[in-house]
């Protein structure tokens, strides 16, 4: 176990805030797991993390993580943070559909858990937050459905007399 410090944790997020994918990925172990609120399951391995971050930073080129409180215990840290960015670049969904820029702003409060391995590399990063705003923002355009309603007039017929 490599003890982690608050300063090292803050430095890790400072590197993430540069949005330099190569430098960020250098901080991860080969078999690291990475999961943020809009992912249904973790991505595993440096290349999968690189792919995710490349797409995310292209879609949100001004993406920034603000760090509040950092709580460290042994080889892990929990960080109170918020993520901000504007969707000004294309985003490709996991099924290959492209979402054009919406120019909408993202502001998401999170708790992030970071665990390092014996070599000091990040082996796990898991951010917890509410993904609904981001998921709505990045939803591929839905086909327009046109519905037609038909109005019928009520006709009154006189009743025959007996």
GULO-907214 format. One record per residue (C-alpha): residue number from 1; residue in one letter; x, y, z. Coordinates in steps of 0.05 Angstrom, whole numbers. Layout:
<num: NUM	residu: a	c1: X	c2: Y	c3: Z>
...
//
This chain:
<num: 1	residu: x	c1: 0	c2: 0	c3: 0>
<num: 2	residu: x	c1: 25	c2: 69	c3: -19>
<num: 3	residu: x	c1: -1	c2: 123	c3: 28>
<num: 4	residu: x	c1: -33	c2: 180	c3: -10>
<num: 5	residu: x	c1: -30	c2: 252	c3: 12>
<num: 6	residu: x	c1: -79	c2: 309	c3: 3>
<num: 7	residu: x	c1: -26	c2: 347	c3: -37>
<num: 8	residu: x	c1: -16	c2: 287	c3: -85>
<num: 9	residu: x	c1: -91	c2: 281	c3: -93>
<num: 10	residu: x	c1: -99	c2: 355	c3: -110>
<num: 11	residu: x	c1: -40	c2: 350	c3: -158>
<num: 12	residu: x	c1: -73	c2: 292	c3: -194>
<num: 13	residu: x	c1: -135	c2: 334	c3: -206>
<num: 14	residu: x	c1: -93	c2: 393	c3: -228>
<num: 15	residu: x	c1: -64	c2: 349	c3: -283>
<num: 16	residu: x	c1: -134	c2: 326	c3: -302>
<num: 17	residu: x	c1: -155	c2: 400	c3: -308>
<num: 18	residu: x	c1: -101	c2: 410	c3: -361>
<num: 19	residu: x	c1: -142	c2: 365	c3: -406>
<num: 20	residu: x	c1: -77	c2: 336	c3: -433>
<num: 21	residu: x	c1: -99	c2: 265	c3: -443>
<num: 22	residu: x	c1: -29	c2: 236	c3: -449>
<num: 23	residu: x	c1: -8	c2: 266	c3: -382>
<num: 24	residu: x	c1: -72	c2: 245	c3: -348>
<num: 25	residu: x	c1: -66	c2: 173	c3: -373>
<num: 26	residu: x	c1: 6	c2: 169	c3: -348>
<num: 27	residu: x	c1: -22	c2: 174	c3: -277>
<num: 28	residu: x	c1: -63	c2: 110	c3: -285>
<num: 29	residu: x	c1: -43	c2: 37	c3: -275>
<num: 30	residu: x	c1: -47	c2: -8	c3: -336>
<num: 31	residu: x	c1: -110	c2: -44	c3: -311>
<num: 32	residu: x	c1: -142	c2: 16	c3: -277>
<num: 33	residu: x	c1: -218	c2: 23	c3: -274>
<num: 34	residu: x	c1: -252	c2: 90	c3: -288>
<num: 35	residu: x	c1: -325	c2: 107	c3: -279>
<num: 36	residu: x	c1: -362	c2: 173	c3: -280>
<num: 37	residu: x	c1: -436	c2: 184	c3: -269>
<num: 38	residu: x	c1: -457	c2: 180	c3: -343>
<num: 39	residu: x	c1: -423	c2: 112	c3: -353>
<num: 40	residu: x	c1: -466	c2: 50	c3: -337>
<num: 41	residu: x	c1: -403	c2: 9	c3: -323>
<num: 42	residu: x	c1: -330	c2: 24	c3: -311>
<num: 43	residu: x	c1: -281	c2: 28	c3: -369>
<num: 44	residu: x	c1: -220	c2: -15	c3: -356>
<num: 45	residu: x	c1: -148	c2: -2	c3: -377>
<num: 46	residu: x	c1: -108	c2: 58	c3: -397>
<num: 47	residu: x	c1: -128	c2: 56	c3: -470>
<num: 48	residu: x	c1: -202	c2: 54	c3: -453>
<num: 49	residu: x	c1: -192	c2: 112	c3: -405>
<num: 50	residu: x	c1: -154	c2: 149	c3: -460>
<num: 51	residu: x	c1: -210	c2: 138	c3: -509>
<num: 52	residu: x	c1: -263	c2: 162	c3: -460>
<num: 53	residu: x	c1: -225	c2: 224	c3: -439>
<num: 54	residu: x	c1: -207	c2: 243	c3: -511>
<num: 55	residu: x	c1: -281	c2: 243	c3: -530>
<num: 56	residu: x	c1: -303	c2: 278	c3: -467>
<num: 57	residu: x	c1: -251	c2: 334	c3: -473>
<num: 58	residu: x	c1: -268	c2: 343	c3: -547>
<num: 59	residu: x	c1: -342	c2: 351	c3: -530>
<num: 60	residu: x	c1: -327	c2: 396	c3: -469>
<num: 61	residu: x	c1: -262	c2: 433	c3: -487>
<num: 62	residu: x	c1: -270	c2: 479	c3: -426>
<num: 63	residu: x	c1: -283	c2: 422	c3: -378>
<num: 64	residu: x	c1: -258	c2: 436	c3: -308>
<num: 65	residu: x	c1: -262	c2: 401	c3: -241>
<num: 66	residu: x	c1: -264	c2: 445	c3: -179>
<num: 67	residu: x	c1: -239	c2: 411	c3: -116>
<num: 68	residu: x	c1: -269	c2: 424	c3: -49>
<num: 69	residu: x	c1: -253	c2: 379	c3: 9>
<num: 70	residu: x	c1: -203	c2: 321	c3: 4>
<num: 71	residu: x	c1: -205	c2: 264	c3: 54>
<num: 72	residu: x	c1: -146	c2: 216	c3: 52>
<num: 73	residu: x	c1: -138	c2: 149	c3: 86>
<num: 74	residu: x	c1: -81	c2: 102	c3: 68>
<num: 75	residu: x	c1: -80	c2: 89	c3: -7>
<num: 76	residu: x	c1: -146	c2: 124	c3: -23>
<num: 77	residu: x	c1: -179	c2: 192	c3: -23>
<num: 78	residu: x	c1: -250	c2: 217	c3: -27>
<num: 79	residu: x	c1: -258	c2: 285	c3: -60>
<num: 80	residu: x	c1: -317	c2: 332	c3: -57>
<num: 81	residu: x	c1: -317	c2: 364	c3: -126>
<num: 82	residu: x	c1: -357	c2: 396	c3: -181>
<num: 83	residu: x	c1: -350	c2: 390	c3: -256>
<num: 84	residu: x	c1: -363	c2: 447	c3: -304>
<num: 85	residu: x	c1: -360	c2: 453	c3: -379>
<num: 86	residu: x	c1: -396	c2: 475	c3: -442>
<num: 87	residu: x	c1: -416	c2: 424	c3: -496>
<num: 88	residu: x	c1: -384	c2: 459	c3: -556>
<num: 89	residu: x	c1: -355	c2: 399	c3: -591>
<num: 90	residu: x	c1: -385	c2: 335	c3: -622>
<num: 91	residu: x	c1: -396	c2: 277	c3: -575>
<num: 92	residu: x	c1: -399	c2: 204	c3: -598>
<num: 93	residu: x	c1: -444	c2: 159	c3: -558>
<num: 94	residu: x	c1: -425	c2: 87	c3: -540>
<num: 95	residu: x	c1: -468	c2: 62	c3: -597>
<num: 96	residu: x	c1: -430	c2: 107	c3: -647>
<num: 97	residu: x	c1: -482	c2: 162	c3: -656>
<num: 98	residu: x	c1: -456	c2: 233	c3: -658>
<num: 99	residu: x	c1: -488	c2: 287	c3: -616>
<num: 100	residu: x	c1: -476	c2: 356	c3: -645>
<num: 101	residu: x	c1: -455	c2: 412	c3: -597>
<num: 102	residu: x	c1: -513	c2: 439	c3: -557>
<num: 103	residu: x	c1: -474	c2: 498	c3: -526>
<num: 104	residu: x	c1: -507	c2: 479	c3: -460>
<num: 105	residu: x	c1: -469	c2: 487	c3: -396>
<num: 106	residu: x	c1: -456	c2: 428	c3: -349>
<num: 107	residu: x	c1: -450	c2: 438	c3: -274>
<num: 108	residu: x	c1: -449	c2: 373	c3: -235>
<num: 109	residu: x	c1: -434	c2: 363	c3: -161>
<num: 110	residu: x	c1: -396	c2: 298	c3: -147>
<num: 111	residu: x	c1: -359	c2: 256	c3: -97>
<num: 112	residu: x	c1: -299	c2: 222	c3: -127>
<num: 113	residu: x	c1: -261	c2: 162	c3: -98>
<num: 114	residu: x	c1: -189	c2: 152	c3: -120>
<num: 115	residu: x	c1: -147	c2: 91	c3: -101>
<num: 116	residu: x	c1: -73	c2: 84	c3: -118>
<num: 117	residu: x	c1: -33	c2: 19	c3: -125>
<num: 118	residu: x	c1: 34	c2: 2	c3: -93>
<num: 119	residu: x	c1: 70	c2: 41	c3: -147>
<num: 120	residu: x	c1: 30	c2: 104	c3: -134>
<num: 121	residu: x	c1: -11	c2: 98	c3: -199>
<num: 122	residu: x	c1: -87	c2: 107	c3: -198>
<num: 123	residu: x	c1: -119	c2: 38	c3: -199>
<num: 124	residu: x	c1: -190	c2: 62	c3: -189>
<num: 125	residu: x	c1: -227	c2: 127	c3: -201>
<num: 126	residu: x	c1: -301	c2: 128	c3: -189>
<num: 127	residu: x	c1: -343	c2: 192	c3: -189>
<num: 128	residu: x	c1: -412	c2: 192	c3: -159>
<num: 129	residu: x	c1: -464	c2: 243	c3: -180>
<num: 130	residu: x	c1: -530	c2: 252	c3: -215>
<num: 131	residu: x	c1: -520	c2: 239	c3: -290>
<num: 132	residu: x	c1: -590	c2: 261	c3: -312>
<num: 133	residu: x	c1: -571	c2: 331	c3: -337>
<num: 134	residu: x	c1: -511	c2: 306	c3: -375>
<num: 135	residu: x	c1: -550	c2: 247	c3: -404>
<num: 136	residu: x	c1: -605	c2: 294	c3: -428>
<num: 137	residu: x	c1: -553	c2: 340	c3: -458>
<num: 138	residu: x	c1: -517	c2: 284	c3: -495>
<num: 139	residu: x	c1: -578	c2: 246	c3: -518>
<num: 140	residu: x	c1: -576	c2: 236	c3: -594>
<num: 141	residu: x	c1: -629	c2: 275	c3: -631>
<num: 142	residu: x	c1: -694	c2: 237	c3: -631>
<num: 143	residu: x	c1: -734	c2: 231	c3: -695>
<num: 144	residu: x	c1: -791	c2: 280	c3: -700>
<num: 145	residu: x	c1: -857	c2: 246	c3: -695>
<num: 146	residu: x	c1: -916	c2: 282	c3: -726>
<num: 147	residu: x	c1: -984	c2: 262	c3: -701>
<num: 148	residu: x	c1: -1049	c2: 281	c3: -733>
<num: 149	residu: x	c1: -1113	c2: 286	c3: -695>
<num: 150	residu: x	c1: -1180	c2: 282	c3: -729>
<num: 151	residu: x	c1: -1240	c2: 319	c3: -704>
<num: 152	residu: x	c1: -1308	c2: 294	c3: -721>
<num: 153	residu: x	c1: -1370	c2: 334	c3: -713>
<num: 154	residu: x	c1: -1429	c2: 307	c3: -675>
<num: 155	residu: x	c1: -1491	c2: 306	c3: -717>
<num: 156	residu: x	c1: -1560	c2: 306	c3: -686>
<num: 157	residu: x	c1: -1615	c2: 272	c3: -724>
<num: 158	residu: x	c1: -1687	c2: 283	c3: -706>
<num: 159	residu: x	c1: -1721	c2: 223	c3: -676>
<num: 160	residu: x	c1: -1783	c2: 198	c3: -714>
<num: 161	residu: x	c1: -1849	c2: 211	c3: -678>
<num: 162	residu: x	c1: -1900	c2: 155	c3: -668>
//
